[in-house]
Structure formats: structure tokens, C-alpha cells
């Protein structure tokens, strides 16, 4: 049987891992239009249209952009919305 102190250490480690600064990266593709990406970024992150346009331009010109920062659970939700239209994206931390 596992010692109680080991269980507590594991819980602390898991909680810390969830709280690490996480972010969502969106990658460029040749499938989606600027308009599609802008609309989905607004839907996923709740950002202003001007910010979504700026992020979309960064993705297009640099091949990727960090489009959202937050707790893992929020990043996971944002990722889900981006993937609704098959935008290539991932969570990093």
C-alpha cells in the first residue's frame, strides 16, 4: 500500500503541473482563410477583432503564434474551439 505522504506529494505535483503557465499555439496552414481564422479566434478566446486580426497575421507571416495564455483547463477549452474547424494548434507549457 502507498504511504500517505507519497499520495500527498503526487497530488501536489499534479496540481502544480496544472497551474504551470500554459499557452495555445496556432500554426499556419494553407486551408483556412484569414476570415475563418479570425472568427474562430474570437470565438475561442473572446478577444477583440483587431487582436484576432493581428494574431492571424502573425500566424500567416511567422508560421505560428501564441494565441492564448492561461490555466491548462482554459487552454484545453480554447484548443477545442480552434479544432472545431480543424485549425492546427496545440497546448504548450
Secondary structure, DSSP 8 states (H G I E B T S, - for coil): ---HHHHHHHHHHHHHHHHS-EEEEEE--SSS-HHHHHHHHHHHH---HHHHHHHHHHHHHHSEEEEEEE-HHHHHHHHHHHHTTT--EEEE-
